[in-house]
Amino acid sequence: MDGWEDLSYKERVARHRITNVPKFVPIVERKFGKDAVKEYLRHIEDDYENNVVLRVWKILRRLLVRK
């Protein structure tokens, strides 16, 4: 999504905070359209699913359930 590169680090972090998603969805839609909202949500989902801590937790949980 063009136009987001000029954001500060603090602004980029705020965009990824899950509690801010409802606030940013209308902004994304207004600036970039409905397809961009889907992309934004997929991007956040990917970030959370690929989080190292979450991946380790899922592995540990699977190992613990097997016992």
N, C-alpha and C positions, 0 to 999 in steps of 0.2 A: 504494500500500500504506500504509494508515494505521498510525501508530505509529513511523514512521521519521523524522518531521519533527523530533523532539526530539534527534536525534543531533548531536554536535559536528561541525565541519568535518573534523577529523582522522578521526573514525569513518566519515564519508561517503566520504572518499577511500579509506580502507582497504577499504570494501565494493566499490570499483571496481578494486582491484588484482587483476590476473588470477591471481596466485599465491594469493590468498585465497578465490577462488571455491569450491574444494572445502570449505573450512572454513565458509563462510556458507550454502551450499545447505541443509544439514540444519537450520540455525537458521531460515531462511526457511520451509522446509516445516513445521517444528514450530509456528511462530508463525502462519503465514498459509495453509498448505495447498499442495497440488501445483500448482495453477494459478498461484500466486504464484511458484513456482520458475521456471516457464516465462517469466513476465513479467520476473523478475529477470534471467534469462539473456538474454532478448531486449533488455532495457535495456542490459546490458553490451555485447552485440554491437553495438547501435546506437551506443553511445558510441565504441567502437573503430572502427567503419566510418565514422563521421562525423568522426573526428579530422582536423583540418586537415592535419597533417603527413602522415598516411596518404593523404589525398585528393591532395595535391600529389605525393607519391611515385608514386601510381598513374598520374597524368597524365604525369609525366615518363617513367615506364617505358613507357607506350604510345607516347609521342613517340620515344623511343630505339629501340624495337623496329621502328618504321616505316622507319627509315633503313637 
